Amino acid sequence: MKIGKQLQKQRKLNQMSQDDLAKELNISRQSISKWENGATLPSFSNVVAISEIFDISLDELIKGDTELMQDLESNKSKISKTWLIIIMGFILAVVVTGALRLLHVSDDNMDNWFFIPELIAFVWLMFNINWKKINLSINRKVLVIGIIWLALYLIPRVNEAIAGFIHGFSSSIR
């Protein structure tokens, strides 16, 4: 059965409108309509989310839809957006650091210059991420690794903030 027909069948079995399903997936109702009409195919992350919403296996959802299966297979070879962010971010950081070192900018100045833009970019990123889709893909191991990574990232910054507070406090007492 084609994904569009299967989607429509499952949606009706679960007494959901296209709009209801669209809200669950954080997409437009028109996208659901296009999938059901066969005009476009859902992404892999949306297929996974749909299977979880309707509590059916991926196999049940896409079995027999060779077009979708081929589309999902061809997307495997593309570099993911996550890896693109990591690779390009690393390259940009190396280039900017190299340029600033060539200009003899001190480490303290680099830290000071990038703190506010780093904070703004982080907040901007947090507000623009589709957390619902990310939460569907986070298992316990990823959660633990994420907590450890965040703690390791924050420890030097928290230590620096505490040291600065203590230094400022002790300077004002003298």
N, C-alpha and C positions, 0 to 999 in steps of 0.2 A: 504494500500500500504506500502511496506517495506520502511524504511528510505533511503536505498541505491537508490532505484528506484525513490523515491520522490526527493531526492537530485539531482540526475542526471537530472530529468525532470525540476526542478526549475533552475538548472544551465544552461541548454540549453535554457529555456525560457528567461533567462536573458542574454543570449549570453556570458557566461563566460566559460573559459576553467578550467580544474582542477587546473592548475597552478594559474590562476587568483583568484579562490576561496581560494586556499591554502595561497596565499599572504594576502588576506583579514583576514584570521583566524590566521595568523602567525604560520602555520604548514607546513609540507611537502606535496608535491603533491601526494606522495605515500599514505599518510593517507587518502586523499580524494578518491583515487582509491580503497583502502581497504574498505572504507565505502560503496562505490557504488557497489562493488562486493560482499558485505556481509561478508567479512573476519573478520572485526572488527566493533564495534559500536562507534559512537562519544560520548564524555563525555557530561554531561548535559550542561556545560558552552558552549560547541561548538554547541549543538543543539539550545540553546538560541541565540547565535551569528548568526547561519545560518538563523533562523527565522527572525531576524532583517535585515540581509543582503538582503534577498529575500522579505521582508515586508509581511510575512505570519504568521499566528498564530501558536503557538506551537501545538495546536490541529490539524490543517491542516497538519503540517509537520510530526507528529508521529502517527496520527490516523491509526489504523489497524496494527501497528507494535508491536505486543505483546511482542516479544523478547526484543526490545528496552525499552518498558515500564517496563518490569520485571527487566531489567538491571538497569534502573534509580531508581526503587523502592528499589532494593537491595543495591544500593549505598547510600541511605538515612541513613541507619543504621551505616555506617562507620563514624568515627570521621573525620571532615574536616581538611585539612592541616592548615587552619587559626587557628583553635582551638588547633591543635597540637603545632604550633609555640607559641601560648599564654601560654598554660599549661607547655610545656617543658622549655620555657624561664623563666617563673615564678619559677619553681622548681630549675632550674640552678642558678638563681639569689639568691634564699633563701639559697641554699647549699654553694655557693661561699661566700656570705655575712657572713653566720654562721662560715665558716672556717676562714675567715679573722678576724672576731671578736675573735675567740678562739686564734688566733695568735697575738692578741692585736694590730692590724693595725688600725691607726687613720682614722677618717672620711676624713680628708684632703688628706691623702695618697691614700685612696680608690678613691676619686674624681680625683686626679691627674693621678693615674695609669690607670683608665678606660676611660678617655676622648678621647685619640687618638684611641684606639681599637673600642670604640663606634662610633666614626666618620667614621672610615674605614668600619666597618660593615654596617653602615647606607648607605653610598655611594655605597657600593657593592650591597646591597639589592636593592637600587633604580635602578641600572643599570641592574639587573637581573629579575625584575618583568615584567610580560607581561601586560603592561599598557592598551593595547587595550581591553583585556578581563575584566580588573578591571573597566575601564571606562564604559563598558556596564552595570555593576551591581551597579553603584553609582547613587543613586537618590538624590533629593534635601536635604532630612533629613540627609542622611549619609554625604553629603558634609558639611552641617552646623556643625554636630557633629565632623567631622574630623578637621574642621577649629578651633573649640573651643578647642578640645583636643590638637592640635598642639600649639595653643597660650598658653594654660595652661602649657604645657611642656616647652615652650621656655621662658616664663616670668622670672622664677628664673635665667635662664642662661643669658638672656639679662641683667637683673638687676645686676648680678654678674660681667659681662663684663664691664658695665658702671661704677659700683662702683670701679672696678680695674683700669679703665682708669682714673677716677677722682682722686683716691688715688695716682696713679703714676704721674699724672700731677701736683697735689698739692705738692707732695714730691719733684719734680724736681724744683719747684719755690722757695722753702725754702732754 
